[in-house]
Every structure is written in C-alpha cells, then in structure tokens.
Amino acid sequence: MNSPESAENTTAPVCSAKGCRADAVWVLAWNNPKLHTPERRKTWLACEEHREHLSSFLGARGFLKDVVTLAEWESRPASA
C-alpha cells in the first residue's frame, strides 16, 4: 500500500533533461512550426541546472516561445 508521502513524490513534476530526476522549477513553452499551429504550446520542464541547456537546444531550432517558473505557469488561467 502506498503512503500519502510516496504518492506525492510520484506526481511531483521533474526535469525533462535526459536522466535528470530533479524537481522542475521552470517551464519551457515551445512549438515546432512545421508540426504545430502558431498558438499551440508544448512544454518541457527544467530544473535550475538544466534550464539554460534545454532553452539553448530549443532556441537554436527556433522552437522556444517562453520560459516561466512552474508556479507562474500553473497559475495561468486554462485556455478555453
């Protein structure tokens, strides 16, 4: 049986960098204009250590649209 603490740990957002299991602090909103409509936003999560690396990866391809804190992203109103 899972304890409440273990349930919380499995749902906590983690960094999207390969092999990283650190808590996510940043949301990198992006889209690939060849695949997505202009208003569509895909997201990667980043810890402090990987924010710049992931941002550079997306930015070099022209995909990066926004970088905000996870708290700010979660407080945004849901799209209709």
Beta strands, then each sheet from edge to edge (+ up, - down):
strand 1: 26-30
strand 2: 42-46
strand 3: 64-69
sheet 1: 2+ 1- 3+
end
